[in-house]
Amino acid sequence: MIRINVSKRSFSNTSKVLANHGKPQNPPIDNTIRMRIQPIIRTGETIDIKRARLIYQSRKRGILESDLLLSRFAKKYLNTFNEEELDEYDKLLDEADWDIYYWATKNYSVTPLPDKWKQSKILKLLQESAENKEKEILRMPELDLKKEN
């Protein structure tokens, strides 16, 4: 026979704990913590390495919607971008996933477009790509796995 010991746990009923939905380990709701991790500054990166990194970062965002939009965009445009355009795209990828998604789909009521992106050629191309005027079923692009001997 298996015996399981179950002990009673006591929970605090203080207003501070209740304001945190019963999770005392969370900071109080009215004192939210805001942190932004600064992007890595890369130096000495060749244009080929930068393209490869941006393709990877476009595919692995963390949310499927952004992965889909950005990976298809990267597949279509990154090989034609010059150094300046790659830098601008790199800076765009430093933004939050949902912000990029809402800007690409022109849903500014959810996430307003900051002034620094209003004249962006890269964002305009991304918005055109997101419109999917061809009405094709969107899938992640195939990876180009080139084997060099």
DODREN-119458 format. One record per atom (N, C-alpha, C): x, y, z. Coordinates in pm, whole numbers, padded with zeros to 5 digits, always signed. Example, Ala and Ser with C-alpha at 12.3 -4.5 7.8 and 13.67 -1.06 7.14 Angstrom:
BEGIN
+01319-00569+00780
+01230-00450+00780
+01320-00330+00780
+01285-00225+00708
+01367-00106+00714
+01290+00003+00787
# end
This chain:
BEGIN
+00084-00118+00000
+00000+00000+00000
+00088+00124+00000
+00054+00219-00086
+00129+00344-00095
+00063+00446-00005
+00145+00510+00075
+00093+00610+00167
+00146+00746+00125
+00058+00840+00108
+00095+00976+00070
+00064+01068+00186
+00167+01142+00227
+00148+01239+00334
+00106+01372+00273
-00006+01421+00312
-00053+01550+00266
-00056+01644+00385
+00017+01751+00372
+00017+01848+00482
-00068+01967+00443
-00122+02031+00544
-00201+02150+00519
-00108+02268+00500
-00135+02346+00399
-00056+02467+00376
-00142+02586+00415
-00082+02680+00475
-00158+02800+00512
-00121+02912+00415
-00218+02984+00374
-00199+03096+00283
-00236+03225+00355
-00158+03324+00330
-00183+03454+00392
-00303+03519+00323
-00381+03588+00397
-00496+03658+00341
-00475+03809+00341
-00351+03851+00344
-00326+03994+00345
-00367+04053+00211
-00397+04180+00212
-00439+04247+00089
-00329+04247-00016
-00205+04251+00029
-00092+04251-00066
-00088+04119-00143
-00107+04009-00073
-00106+03878-00138
-00227+03864-00229
-00343+03906-00182
-00464+03894-00262
-00456+03982-00387
-00391+04095-00378
-00376+04183-00494
-00288+04118-00600
-00206+04025-00559
-00120+03952-00652
-00180+03818-00690
-00308+03807-00685
-00380+03687-00725
-00332+03564-00648
-00304+03581-00519
-00263+03471-00435
-00119+03426-00456
-00042+03502-00529
+00097+03464-00557
+00191+03562-00487
+00231+03532-00367
+00313+03626-00291
+00451+03650-00352
+00497+03562-00441
+00628+03580-00500
+00629+03689-00608
+00513+03727-00659
+00506+03833-00759
+00518+03970-00694
+00578+04065-00766
+00581+04201-00710
+00439+04257-00705
+00415+04352-00617
+00281+04412-00612
+00241+04469-00748
+00114+04460-00778
+00063+04504-00908
+00092+04651-00934
+00079+04734-00832
+00098+04878-00852
+00245+04917-00864
+00338+04827-00835
+00481+04855-00847
+00543+04764-00953
+00491+04769-01074
+00541+04679-01178
+00685+04711-01213
+00757+04609-01244
+00897+04621-01282
+00906+04631-01433
+00978+04731-01482
+00996+04748-01626
+01144+04737-01657
+01175+04639-01740
+01314+04619-01779
+01321+04602-01930
+01423+04655-01989
+01447+04632-02130
+01594+04594-02144
+01614+04477-02199
+01750+04430-02220
+01803+04500-02345
+01918+04559-02332
+01978+04631-02444
+02028+04531-02548
+02010+04563-02677
+02057+04473-02781
+02208+04460-02781
+02254+04347-02829
+02398+04322-02839
+02453+04407-02953
+02562+04477-02927
+02628+04555-03032
+02733+04465-03095
+02714+04438-03223
+02805+04348-03294
+02903+04429-03377
+03028+04394-03368
+03130+04461-03448
+03208+04355-03525
+03256+04393-03642
+03337+04302-03721
+03260+04190-03787
+03131+04204-03798
+03047+04100-03857
+03044+04119-04009
+03076+04014-04084
+03070+04025-04231
+02925+04032-04275
+02901+04078-04395
+02764+04090-04446
+02697+03953-04458
+02775+03850-04493
+02719+03715-04504
+02678+03660-04367
+02762+03684-04268
+02729+03641-04131
+02607+03717-04081
+02602+03846-04109
+02487+03927-04066
+02357+03875-04130
+02361+03846-04259
+02241+03791-04326
+02198+03659-04262
+02295+03572-04239
+02263+03442-04178
+02201+03461-04040
+02257+03551-03960
+02204+03578-03826
+02063+03634-03833
+02041+03730-03925
+01908+03791-03937
+01804+03690-03986
+01844+03599-04073
+01752+03493-04115
+01713+03408-03995
+01811+03370-03916
+01783+03290-03796
+01693+03368-03700
+01728+03494-03673
+01648+03574-03580
+01507+03599-03632
+01489+03597-03762
+01356+03615-03820
+01271+03490-03801
+01334+03374-03798
+01262+03247-03784
+01231+03213-03640
+01313+03256-03548
+01304+03212-03408
+01271+03328-03316
+01153+03384-03331
+01115+03502-03254
+01052+03466-03119
+00978+03359-03114
+00912+03324-02989
+00761+03316-03004
+00705+03385-03103
+00563+03371-03131
+00548+03336-03278
+00459+03244-03306
+00444+03190-03442
+00407+03297-03544
+00322+03391-03505
+00280+03496-03599
+00399+03576-03650
+00485+03616-03560
+00604+03692-03601
+00703+03603-03677
+00718+03479-03633
+00806+03386-03704
+00764+03374-03850
+00637+03357-03871
+00583+03339-04006
+00603+03463-04092
+00564+03578-04040
+00579+03703-04116
+00725+03734-04146
+00809+03729-04044
+00947+03772-04059
+01032+03672-04137
+01007+03543-04119
+01088+03445-04193
+01058+03451-04342
+00933+03471-04379
+00899+03483-04521
+00956+03613-04578
+00951+03719-04500
+01007+03847-04542
+01158+03833-04562
+01225+03771-04467
+01370+03753-04475
+01408+03671-04597
+01334+03565-04623
+01362+03480-04739
+01350+03559-04869
+01252+03647-04874
+01225+03723-04997
+01324+03839-05018
+01363+03908-04910
+01435+04035-04926
+01581+04039-04878
+01617+03960-04780
+01749+03980-04718
+01866+03967-04814
+01854+03880-04912
+01965+03864-05007
+01980+03984-05099
+01879+04071-05105
+01888+04189-05191
+01923+04316-05112
+01919+04308-04979
+01946+04426-04896
+02094+04459-04894
+02122+04590-04896
+02260+04635-04876
+02287+04646-04727
+02408+04688-04691
+02450+04696-04550
+02358+04787-04468
+02323+04901-04522
+02237+04997-04451
+02098+04938-04426
+02042+04871-04525
+01909+04810-04510
+01914+04695-04410
+02021+04617-04412
+02037+04509-04314
+02046+04566-04172
+02115+04678-04157
+02125+04743-04025
+01987+04788-03975
+01908+04846-04066
+01775+04891-04026
+01686+04772-03987
+01693+04665-04065
+01616+04544-04033
+01662+04485-03899
+01792+04487-03875
+01848+04440-03749
+01791+04520-03632
+01782+04650-03647
+01724+04735-03541
+01575+04706-03522
+01505+04679-03631
+01363+04645-03620
+01346+04515-03540
+01434+04419-03561
+01425+04292-03489
+01455+04307-03340
+01513+04420-03300
+01535+04446-03157
+01406+04483-03085
+01302+04514-03161
+01173+04551-03101
+01101+04425-03052
+01000+04444-02970
+00921+04332-02916
+00842+04263-03028
+00827+04132-03016
+00759+04053-03119
+00620+04104-03152
+00540+04126-03047
+00402+04168-03074
+00399+04308-03134
+00490+04395-03095
+00495+04528-03156
+00523+04517-03305
+00622+04436-03342
+00654+04417-03484
+00533+04363-03558
+00467+04265-03499
+00350+04204-03563
+00240+04308-03586
+00208+04386-03484
+00101+04485-03498
+00140+04597-03593
+00266+04636-03595
+00310+04738-03691
+00304+04682-03833
+00344+04557-03851
+00344+04495-03984
+00202+04480-04037
+00108+04457-03948
-00032+04441-03989
-00110+04573-03977
-00038+04680-03950
-00095+04816-03939
-00207+04825-03835
-00190+04752-03728
-00288+04754-03619
-00236+04848-03511
-00236+04977-03543
-00178+05078-03454
-00264+05107-03332
-00388+05062-03331
-00472+05086-03214
-00426+04999-03097
-00364+04885-03127
-00312+04798-03022
-00173+04843-02980
-00086+04865-03079
+00050+04912-03053
+00080+05028-03147
+00076+05151-03095
+00103+05267-03180
+00243+05261-03241
+00255+05312-03362
+00383+05313-03432
+00468+05429-03384
+00587+05400-03330
+00675+05508-03284
+00724+05592-03403
+00757+05716-03375
+00805+05807-03479
+00926+05753-03553
+01015+05684-03482
+01137+05636-03547
+01112+05534-03657
+00992+05473-03663
+00961+05374-03766
+00866+05426-03872
+00816+05549-03858
+00715+05601-03951
+00767+05617-04094
+00894+05644-04112
+00951+05661-04247
+01037+05543-04288
+01023+05431-04223
+01108+05315-04248
+01071+05244-04378
+01168+05237-04468
+01150+05164-04594
+01131+05014-04565
+01206+04964-04469
+01200+04821-04435
+01063+04785-04377
+01011+04869-04288
+00879+04842-04231
+00771+04849-04339
+00783+04942-04432
+00686+04950-04543
+00687+04822-04626
+00807+04770-04655
+00817+04642-04728
+00755+04528-04647
+00778+04528-04517
+00721+04425-04430
+00568+04434-04430
+00516+04556-04426
+00371+04574-04429
+00311+04525-04561
+00378+04554-04671
+00331+04504-04802
+00333+04352-04805
+00439+04294-04752
+00450+04149-04748
+00340+04088-04660
+00309+04154-04549
+00208+04103-04456
+00067+04108-04515
+00046+04196-04613
-00087+04204-04674
-00124+04077-04750
-00024+04003-04798
-00046+03877-04869
-00150+03894-04981
-00121+03987-05070
-00213+04016-05180
-00237+03897-05272
-00141+03805-05275
-00156+03685-05359
-00248+03582-05295
-00287+03606-05171
-00376+03518-05095
-00324+03374-05088
-00191+03361-05074
-00135+03228-05064
-00137+03180-04919
-00140+03050-04902
-00134+02992-04768
+00008+03011-04717
+00020+03075-04604
+00152+03109-04551
+00211+02992-04473
+00332+02958-04510
+00409+02855-04441
+00550+02908-04418
+00617+02850-04322
+00757+02885-04299
+00837+02843-04421
+00928+02927-04468
+01010+02888-04583
+01107+02776-04546
+01144+02701-04647
+01243+02595-04626
+01377+02657-04592
+01453+02588-04511
+01587+02633-04478
+01681+02596-04592
+01772+02684-04624
+01874+02654-04724
+01993+02593-04651
+02000+02463-04654
+02109+02395-04585
+02213+02356-04690
+02310+02440-04706
+02417+02415-04804
+02532+02347-04735
+02573+02237-04791
+02688+02165-04737
+02811+02204-04816
+02911+02253-04748
+03035+02288-04815
+03140+02185-04777
+03206+02134-04876
+03311+02033-04851
+03446+02097-04839
# end
